[in-house]
Amino acid sequence: MSPAVLLPGAGGAHSELTLGVMGGGQLGRMFVHAAQRMGYFTAVLDPDPLSPAGRVSHHHIQTAYTDPAGLQALAERCVAITTEFENVPAPALAQLAQTVRVAPGADAVAIAQDRAEEKAHFAGCGVPVAPYAVIETSAQLAAVADDLLPGILKTARMGYDGKGQVRVADRAALAAAWADLKGVPCVLEKLLPLQLECSVIVARGADGSCVNLPVQRNLHRAGILAVTEVYEGNLPPALVERAVSAAKSIADNLRYVGVLCVEFFVLDPASPAAQALGGLVVNEMAPRPHNSGHYSLDACDVSQFELQVRTLAGLPLTQPRQHSPAIMLNLLGDLWPGVRQGGTATGVPPWDQVLALPGTFLHLYGKAQASKGRKMGHLTITGASVAQVRATALQAAALLGIEAF
């Protein structure tokens, strides 16, 4: 039986029906905005007194994610709790779930936190992954097959935005990289010839209903998402169908509840690897809304954050409709004057010139200090045609000092 639907205001005119979120970053901030718009009260647990989500929420519990008193206070305050980042301690979610609704569940988050378990789950769903080997011991290091090199060595846990990843050309480089990573459990993935990257965001309810945003075409630079392009024809229809089907299969097999992003590699169609693996392999999943889905705030009738609220509250899921072509530009701290030269931020980028361009939507996350590689905000560009959106996005990129794409 599906959990009861949590309707805002259901407890009476003065009742606080509160939804909670573990984590106070920008994803939590946008979840809070979506929940408040729909009439819910919100609570955030984050140790940072200046966290972006904590500063806009009705309640901010300033404790560590594993603090028993903080977790108890959050559970007592909320009727349901979600998470905004994948590395929230899974045991903390399990503790919360003893007394309050939690989505996604601790088991699903724990799988997403471990690359080895994650890849095993993908394979169990019948979704192709890059050939790989788990390296936890010196014996496993020595037993790595020759055909996995050159490859990418990734820490099994705590890696994101290119962190904890090293390209290795041969066995000597592999051994050196594993030593540099302090011999922690890792996954070695075969380096495949990539054509591009894409992602699918799905929302799955407790009743098994599942909807998806349009497939996003992504460009990464230095391991960090730089540009997302979403419009009809951004990818071949057959590939879109396969990616959506794979993402829904991954969510279904997890019995997932919440918003889930699944990232894919599209292989060079001329390569033998593409022939062997079907041209599309899954890279990783994030058990939360994702940077590549931010455009949905401005270009879709239902955003990824409203979907997160709906899955948490047990509200109906409707298939999102994209009403405008869209391009999203990630705004890193590198764009702030001074930071690019290795110093501290001085002044701000020319937002007035950017916002003079038609169809531009600026989202800044409320972070006090810009620094190199830090996600400070994003810019979404929409328009009547793909050509118009691309032209405007390139103008905005030039004004901001973002490399053309």
N, C-alpha and C positions, 0 to 999 in steps of 0.2 A: 504494500500500500504506500502511495506517495505521501510525504509529509504534508501537514496542513499548509494552506496558502497563508502567507503573512501579509495581510492587507494593511497599508498605512492608515493609522487612525482607528483601527478595528477595536482598540481597547477603550475608546471614548475620546471626547474632544480634547482632554488634557492628558491623555496617555502618551508616553514616550515609547513608541515601538522602534527599538534601536538596533541597527545593523552594525556589526563590528568588523574591523579589518586589522589583521596583523601586518604591520609595516606602515611607515609613514612617508614613503617616497612619492614620486609624481603619479605612479599608477594608483596608489591609495588616495591621493588627492582627487584624481578624476573619478574614482569610484564614489568618494564622498560627495562630490558635486552631483553625480547622477542620482545617488540615493536621496539626497536632500531635495533635488528637483521633483522627485516622485513622491515626496512627503514623509520620508523616513528621517528619524534622528540617527546620528552616527557616532561611533566611538572608535578611536584609533589607539593601538598599543605600539609605542615606539619610544626608545630611550632618549631620542634627541628632542630637546625642548623646542627646537626650531624646525622640526620636520615639516615638509610641505603639507602633508595630509593633516598632521596634528594641529596646524595653525588654522585650518578651516573647518575642523570637525566640532560637533557639539561637545564632545568629551575627548580628552587626551590623557591616556594612562601612560606615564613616563617611567617605564621600567624595562629591564631586559626581557627578551622574548621567552626566557626560561624561568623568570621570576615567579614563584608560586603565588605570591600575593597579588602580583599584577595580573596573572592569568585568571585568578579567582575573581578579581574585580571586573575584568572584562566579561567573564561568563555571567556574572550577576547582573551586569548592566545590559547585556544584549540578548536578543532572541535568536540570532544567527550570526555566524562569523565566517569571514573569508580571509584570503591572504593576497598580498600584492607583490610578493617576490618569492622565487622558488626555493631560496635557502632558509626560509623560516624553519626552525627545528621541528621536524615531523612529530617528535614526542610531545611537543607543546600543543600541537593540533589534536593529538590523540587525547591529551588531558582535557582540553576544552570540550571535546566531543562526548565526554562522559555526562555532561549536564546540559549541553546546548547544541543546536544544529551547526555543523561545520561543513563547508563546501569550498574547495575540494577536500576530500578526506586525507587523512595522514598517510594511508597506504599509497595512494596515487602520487602524492607529493614526494614520498620517500623514493619511489621509483625514478621520478624525474631528477632527483638529487644525485643519482648514481649512474654514470654513463654506461657501466657494464650491465646493470639491471635494466636500464632504459633500452639498450640495444637488444637485449634478450626479449624484452616485451615486444619490440617492433617485429623481430623475427617471428615471434609467436603469433603475431597478427597477420603474417604473410606479407609484410611490407618490406621491400628490399632495402638493405643497408649496405654501406661500403664495407668491403672485407676488412675484418679487424681481429685483433688479439688483445686479451686482457693480460696486463703485466702487473703482478703483485709481488713476484719473487725473482731472484736472480736466475732460477731455473727456467721460469717462463720467459724471461728476457732472452736467454740463450736459445730457447726453442722457437723464437719468432721465425715464421716462414720467410724465405727470401723474397717471395713475390708481394709481400706487404710493404716493401721499400721501393722507392721513397714513400714516406708517409708523414702523418701528423700525430705526434704524441700528445695526448690530452689527459690531464688529471681526471680521475674518475669523479671527484667531487669538487664543488666550489669554483668551477670555471665558468666564466661568462664574458661576453664582449671581447673575446680573443685572449682573455687571461688564462694562464695555465695551459697554453698550447705552444708547441714547438715543432717546426718542420724539421724532419730528419732525412738525410739523403742516403745514409748507409748505416751499417751496424755500429761503427765507431761513434757516429753522431748520435745514434739512438742510445747507446750506453751512456754517453756524456750527458745527454738531455735528461735521462732518467735520474742520473746522479744529481744534476742541478735541481731537479724537482724533489730532491731529498728522498728518493726511493718510495714515494707514496704510490698507492694503487693508481694505475693509469690504463688507458685504452690507446692502442696504436691503430690508426685507421690508414688504410691504403690511400695514397694521394690519387684522386681521380681527375680526369680532364673535364672541367666544369664549363658549361655554357653560361649559366646564370643561376640565381637562387630565387626561391619563392617560399611563401608561407601561407598556411590556411588557419584561420581562426574559427573554431566551432564553439557552440554553446550547447551543453547537454543538461537536460533537467533530470530530476530524480525519477520521473516517470519514463525515462528513456527517450523522450523527444529530443531531436537534435537539429540545429540549424547552423548555417555557416555564413560568414562574410565572403565577398568575392575574393578570389585568390590574388594575393599580393606579389608583385614582382619587386625584388629587393636588390639593392646594391650596397655591399659592405666595403668599408675602407678601414684598414688597420684593425679588422675584426669587429668593428662597430657599425651598426646600420647607419647608412648615410642618406639613402633615397629610397622611397617606396612609390611605385607607380601602379595605379589601379584604374583600369578602364576596360571596356569590352575589346578583346583582341590583344590584350597585353601578353597573352600566352596562348598557344594552340588549344582549341577546345578539348581535344582528346586528353591532353596533359592536365588541363584544369579538372576534368572529370575524374581522372585517376588520383590527383592530389586530394580532392575533396573526399572521395571514397576512402582513401587510405587514412586520412585524418579522422573521419567518423568511425572507422574500424578500430583505430587506436583508442579513441574515447570510449567506444562501446565495450571493448575488452577490459578496460580499466573500471567499468561501471562508474565512469567519471560523472561528477556533478559540478558544473561551473563552466568557466571559459578556459579553453585550452588552445594554445598556439602550437602548431606543428610546422617545423621548418624543413625544407627540402632542397636538395641539389638537383639541378637539371644538367645532365651530362652532355658533352659534345656528341651530337648524333653520329659523327663520323668515327668515333672511337670504338674499339672492341669492347670496352667496358659498358658503353651504352647498349650495345647489342646483348651483352651477357646479363645486364641488370635491368633492362627495359627502359633505360633512359632517365629514370627518376628514382632517386634514393632518399630516404628520410635521414635528416641530420640529427635533430634533437627536438624535444618538446619543452614548452614552458607552461606550468600549471597556473596560468594567470592571463590577464590581458597582456598585449605585446606592443612594443614600439611600432611595429609594422601595421597595426590596426588603428593607430591614432586618427588617420584620415576619416574614419567612420563617424567621428564627432561632427564633421562638417559636410560629408558627402553621402551619408546614408540616413535613412529614416529611423534606424535603431542603431545606436553605437555599441561598441564592444563593452562599454562600461554599463550601459543600461541592460545589456544581456547578462552581465555579471550580477547585477541587482536582481534581475528576474529569476535567474537560476537559484540564487540564494534564498529568495523569498517564496519560491514555488509558483511564481506567476507564469502565465502562458508564454511560450516562445513563438514568435512570429519570424518568418524568414526575412532578414534584412533586405531592403531594396536600395541600391545605390542610385541616386538621382543625378549625379554629376561625375564626369571624369575627374580624377584627383591625383595629385602628386604631393607627397609629404617629404619635407626636408628636415633632417635632424639638426638641431641647433646645439652644438657642443660649445664648451667654454672657450675653445680655441678661437672663436669668432669675436670674443671681447677684446677691445684694444688693450695691448700690453701682454695678454696671455700668450698670443702667438709667438712673441719674442722671448718667451720663457719667464716673464715677470708676472706681476699681479694685474688684475683687471683694472683698467682705467677707462672710465666712460662706458658707453654702451654702443652696440651696433646701430646703424641708421634705420631704426624701425619706421620713422616717418616716411622715408623714401620707399621702403618695402611695402608699407600699408597704402601707399599711393597707387600701387598696382592693383588692377581689378581682380576680385576673387581670392584675395589673400586673407588667411585667418591665422593670427599669431597666438600661440599658447606658450606662456612662460610659467615655470613650475614653482616660483617662489623661493628659489634657492639663493641664499645670501651671497655666496662667493663663487665666482666663475673660476674654473681651473681646467687645465688641458685634459680633454677626453671626457669631461663631466657633461652629462645631459642636462642642459639648462632649459630646453623647451623644444618646440617643433613648429614648423610653418606648413600649413596646408594650403594648396592652391587648387581651386575648382574653376570650372568654366563650361561653356556650351559645347566645346569640341576639344578633342585630344590635342590638336595642333595649337589651339589657344592656350591650353593649360601648360603645355611644354614650353611654349615661348615665354609665358609669364614666369614659370618656375626658373627658367634659365636667366631671366632678368634679375629675379630675386637672388639667385645664387651669385651672380656677378656682383651685386650690391653688397652682399654679405661676405664675399671672399671665399665662397664654397666652390670647389672645383667643378667644372661643367661635367655633364653626364650624357 
